[in-house]
Amino acid sequence: MSKTSQTGAPVAQPIVLAYSGGLDTSFLVPWVAENYQRPIITVTVDTGGIDAAAAKLLRERSLALGAIEHHQVDARTDYFEQVLRFLIMGNVRRGALYPLCVGAERVMQAQTVARMARKLGSDTIAHGCTAAGNDQVRFEVALRTLAPDLTVLAPVRDRAFRRSEELEYLQQRSLPVPPFGAAYSINRGLWGVTIGGKETLTSAGSIPDDAWVLSRDAFSKPKAPERHRILFERGRPVALDGAALPPVTLIEQLEARGIPSRVYFTPIHLEPYYRERFGFRPGDFPVAERVAASILALPFHTNLSDTEMDEVVAALQSAVVRAAA
């Protein structure tokens, strides 16, 4: 676990931390350094959603927290080619219901962090996954498959740290705290954003408007309707409004224009399986149902014929005319 410096003194190998800049991984920078007595190098894998300003803040916060180095790896194109393009081509949803967004990035992030750990001469990787979700499985299955020689640390999960404890730890040491503090866990990537907080634990209420990332003010200040054309070739997005673009650039330009490029779905509790298996009924989760009712989801997918698409368009036009009458 150590090397020897030019003076002959032992130098501890660094621990490479998969760093998102959120509360969990921000807390881990000083905590792991303190408890393992080894230097920390943070690695952020950019699978989308990190602009130049955000990258600068991530680096500054990492170093202010005590990391000796910070690296950001641009993996957007690799993520699209290895993962995302297949989700688009196949209209892939987990259990045929749930759209995959940031969860699909984890294997890409894990393999990139493992590659960086070897490059940086480290035998240990740390991550900030909790015991509450599937990210811990995605990360560790990937790491143990692709880099079984590396030691994997998961202190937030294994020691069951609460977010309030992490926040207090940072504040007591006058260390920087992420913007949302302990209130919300936000994961943003090329194909979507997930937000976790107290409101998402029960579906009894909705998160406040200022906690949304891409759709803030969507109800209070709705945008005027726009019309855009995306060209696909063999399942790959290749052009936006007549301009040929690489897929990653096309998706990011859609997001910059406020055009959602995700998959919308019926509230899960209203899907037949959940209604039959668990007895859910309309009205059980009013906030989820109210939000879903404000989203128009049309059945356009790669298996539709031209005739079927014409039928959908005609039905929509007819419905709009009737509603305006």
N, C-alpha and C positions, 0 to 999 in steps of 0.2 A: 504493500500500500504506500510505499514511499520510494523516492529516488534520492540520489546524492548530488548535492550542489558542487560547484567548482572548489569550494572551501572544504568539502568533505562532510558538511552537515546534512542530515536527512531532510528532504523536501517532500511533504505529503502530496500524493497525487490529487488532482482536483476531482471534485464530484460535479458531474454535468447535470444541471437542472433543466428539465423541459419547462420553459418559462412563458406563460401567457400574459403576465402582468396583472392578473386578477389577484384577489385577496389571498387565496390559498398559496399560489406560487410566490407571491411577494413575501408572505410570512415565512416560507421555507428558505429563502435566501439567508437571512441571518440565523434562523433556528438550526438549520442543518450545519452551517459553519460553526456555530457555537457548540452543538452537541456531538459532532463528529470530528471537530478540530481539523478540518480540511478546507482548503480554499474552494470556492464555488464559482463555476463558470455557467452562465445562463445561455440557453439556446432557444430562440424563438423561431418556429417553423411557420413561415408565411404561406398559409393555404387560402389567402384572401382576406379582405377587410382591413388591411394595415396600409395606410397611406404614409407619406413621408413624415408628416407631423406626428402620427401615432408611433412610427418606428423610432423617432427621436425621443419621444417621451418614454418609451419602453426601455431604451438604452440608458437614459438618464436615471430612471427609477431603479433599474437593476444595479447600476454602479453605486447609487446612493444607499441602497440596501446592503451593500458590502460585497457584491460579486467582483472578482478580480478581472473578469472579461465578460463581454456580452457579444453574442453572434446572432445575426438574423439570416436565415436561409430562405431564399425565394423558391418555394416548391409549388407555386400555382400551376405552372404548365404541367409538371409531373403529376400533380393531383388530378388535373383534368384528364390527361391521357391514361392514367392508370386506374382512375376510379370514376370520376364524374361523368365522363362521356358514356359510360355503360349505364349509369343511372338515368341519363337523358334518353338514350336509345331505347331502353327497356321500360321506361316509365316506372322505375323500380320503387316500390314502397314496402316497408317491413310489414309482414303479415297482410299484404295487399291493401293496407290501410294507411300506415304511418310514413310520411315523407322523410327520407334520409337527408340530413343537411350536415351539421358539424360533426355528428357521430361518425360519418363516413370518412372524415379527415384523419381520424386517430391513428390508423395503421401507417399512413403516409408520414405523420408527425413522428411516430415511434421509430420508424426505420431511418428517418433523417437524423434524429437525435442519436441513435445508436451509431450511425456512420460518423457523426461529429465526435462522439465520445472516443472512438478509436483514433480519429485524426488528432485529437487533443491529448492523447496519452492517458485517458482515464479508464478505470475498470468499474466505475459505479455511475449509475444513472438514478436520479430522483424525479418523481412526478408528483403532482398535486391532486390526483384523483381521490375522491371520497369513497365511502362504502355505499353511497346512496344510489349510484347509477351504474351504467354499463361501461363508462369510459375506462374504469379500472381494468375490466376484462379485455377491452380492445387494446389498451396499451400493453398490458403484461403478456397476453398471448402473443402479440406481435414481437415484443422484446425477447421473450423466452424462445421464440421460434427463430428469429433472425439473428439474435445475439445472446445465445445461452451462456456465453462466458462472462457476461457482464452482470454485476450485482445490481438489483433493482430495489430502490427504497421508496416506500409509500407512507410517509409519516402521518399525513392528514388522515388517511384511512386507518392505519394500524394503531394509532394513538387516539383516534376518535376526537380530534380537535374540533371544537365548535367555532363557528365564524366569529362570534363575539370574543372568544379567547384569543384568536389570531389578531383581531383588531386591537385588543387591549395590549398584547405583546408588542405590536409595532408602535402604538401610541406611547407606551411607557419608555421606549427607547428613542422617542422623537424621530422615528423613521417614516418615510413617505407611505401614505395610504392610498390605494386606488380610488378613483372618483366615487364609486357607489359604496365604498366601505364594506360593511358586512350585510347590507340590505339585499343586494342582488348579485347573482352569479351570471355573467354574460359571456357567451361564446359566439364570436362572429367569424364567419368564413365566407368563402366564395359563393356558396350555395344557400346561405341563410344565417339566421341568428337564433340562438336559444337564450331565454332569460328565465332564471330560476329565483324564486323568492317565496315569502310566506304565503302569498296569494295563490301560488301555483301548486301548493301542497294539497289543497282541498277542492279547488275549482269553485269555491263559494264566492269569490270576488275576483276582480281583475286588477292587474298591476297598474299603478298610477301612470298617467300620460307621460310624465317626464322620465320614466324608466324605459320606455320603448326606444329602440335605436334607429331603425330605418323608417318606421311608420309613425313617428311622433306627430301629433296634431292631425292624424288622418281623419278623425271624426269632427274635430272642432274647426279645422281649416282644410277641408277637402280640396284637392287639386281639380282643375278643369279637365274634362275628358281629353285624351289624346289618342291618336291612331298611329301605330308603328307596324312595320313588316319585318319579320325575321325569316331569312332563307336558310333552309336546312339541306344538306347534301349527305345522303346515306346516314341520316340520323345525327349529323354533326351541325351545330349552328355555325354558319360561315359568313353571314352578312346581316347588317342591321340598316334598314331604310335605304337599301341599295348600295351601301358602302361595305366592301369586303373587309372583314376583320378577323384576327385570330380569335378562337373561342373565348379565351380568358378575357381579352379586351372587350369583346362583345358583351359578356355577362357583366363586367364591371361598368360599362357604359349604360346598360339597362338600369343597374342599381343607382348610378349617379343621376339618372333622369327620374328616379322614383318609380320605375316600372318593375313590379314584382316578377321575378323569374323562378318562383318556387312552385310547389304543388299544394293546392288548397284541398281540404278534405272535410267531410261531415264530422261533427263532434263524435268522438269514438264511442261514447256511451249510447249513441243512437244507431250505431251499426248493428245489423241483425244478430251477429254473434254475441255481442255484449248485452243486447236486449233479452235474448233468449237465455243466455247462460247466467246472467246476474240480475235480471229483472229490471234493468234501467228503463225509465220512461221519460217522455218529453216533460220538461219542467224540473228535472232532477238537478240540472246544472244550468241555471238560467243565464249566467254571464257567457258561458261558452256558446250557448244556443243563440243568444242575441248577437254576438260577434259573427258567428257563422252565417246568420241570416243576412248580414250586411255584405257578404262576399258572394259575388257571382262566379260560380265555377262551371265552365262549359266542358262538355265531354270531347275535347279535341286530343287525339293521341295518334301515334304513328300507324296504328292499324286501321284508322278510318279510311274509307274509300271517298272519292270525290263526291259521289252521290250522297253519302251519309253526312259529309261536311256541309253540303248544300242544304240538307234537311235541317241541320242544327241552326245554320244561319237564318233560314226561312222562319223557323220556329221562334228564334230570338227577335227577329224583325216584327213578327206578328204580335209577340207579347209586348214589345215596346209600343206599337201602335195602339193596342188595346189599353195599355196603362195610361197613355196620353189622352185617350178619348174621354 
